[in-house]
Amino acid sequence: YITYSIATGYLVKSTYSATEKSKQKFGRFAYFMSALKCLFKLESLPVTVTCDGTRYHNKIAYLMFLNGENAGGFKLNKGDNVNNGKVKFVLIKRTNAFANFLTFIKMFMFGVNSIRKHKSVVIREVQNFQIENHANASFILDGEKVKFLKKSVQVKSGITMIKK
């Protein structure tokens, strides 16, 4: 079961490589500093994603499915309906490393909708998806690092999200 997010990509490493000390000192900006370090160790991740019957096969920089407004303390999906039986699918294709980094930073600073018009970005609302992880890359599942080769997910509606 996935509660709110699953993500992978070379910049996802920043979420689990940011040290506790840097997070205490710099807060959520410690993730940006860690992402900048990842920029110099670029990897393209061969992943195939099938969303509601549409297949995407790209070397990716970042891939995320998000069912909520927040991820990692950042408001990424402000105002979206999180109880409609769909999740936000975000794919940033691997292009120029610096351009990918800027797109990633813009998304985390201003939300998913701020990168909607980028040529290297695919954003959709989906209900069913399958991920084929051809490189055995690490994923972040609700904030925890996991590994898998193939996962199929069906989004269930009717689960009430509790907000303060």
Secondary structure, DSSP 8 states (H G I E B T S, - for coil): --SSEEEEETTTHHHHHS-HHHHHHHTTHHHHHHHHHHTTS---EEEEEEETTEEEEEEEEEEEEE-SSEETTEE-STT--TTSS-EEEEEEE---HHHHHHHHHHHHHH-GGGGTT-TTEEEEEESEEEEEETT--EEEETTEEEE-SEEEEE----------
